[in-house]
Amino acid sequence: MRVIYVSRIQAIRTLVVLVLVIISIIYTQTTQYDVISVFLNTKRELPIYSVETDEKKIAISFDAAWGAEYTDEILDILKKRNIKTTFFLVGFWVDKYPEKVKRIASEGHEIGNHSTTHPHMSQLSSQQIRMEIETTQKKIEELAGERAVKLFRPPFGDYNDRLILTCREMGYY
């Protein structure tokens, strides 16, 4: 019979690796990650980063989430120069500044949806994603009229396949 001696350092290293593996497994089970799909999925859904056009144009957009101290000034400058842009609105901003939402719409700017509560969208279920988008959609429609929203910009630029596929199912880009 042969006896194998393991040094304390080797034992500690082995224990650390084992603990990290266990933590990783627990983490992936408690979050909404599917471990198998991470290794097998070779195609990742991507959002719109640019739009090809032969026209000499640029697209300007603004996120309206935390304040409104510059909104009127921005709208005045855009109006003076006859520039149309897209404003991505968060639900709580819409609640706080309904008159600004009406002005943005009445001056012909496109309105996009930027969620209701500004969460990290990749951490939400499809149902939670739908709630974030639909809640803000209804608020914008009440103030801006017709279905003005067809674009969704995720807060923090945080997205995953679930978000893009859910948006696509809902008719959003």
HELIX and SHEET records of a PDB file:
HELIX    1   1 ARG A    8  THR A   30  1                                  23    
HELIX    2   2 VAL A   35  LEU A   40  1                                   6    
HELIX    3   3 THR A   71  LYS A   80  1                                  10    
HELIX    4   4 GLY A   91  LYS A   96  1                                   6    
HELIX    5   5 PRO A   98  SER A  106  1                                   9    
HELIX    6   6 MET A  121  GLN A  123  5                                   3    
HELIX    7   7 SER A  126  ALA A  144  1                                  19    
HELIX    8   8 PRO A  155  GLY A  157  5                                   3    
HELIX    9   9 ASP A  161  MET A  170  1                                  10    
SHEET    1   A 4 SER A  61  ALA A  64  0                                        
SHEET    2   A 4 THR A  86  LEU A  89  1                                        
SHEET    3   A 4 GLU A 110  ASN A 113  1                                        
SHEET    4   A 4 VAL A 149  PHE A 152  1                                        
END                                                                             
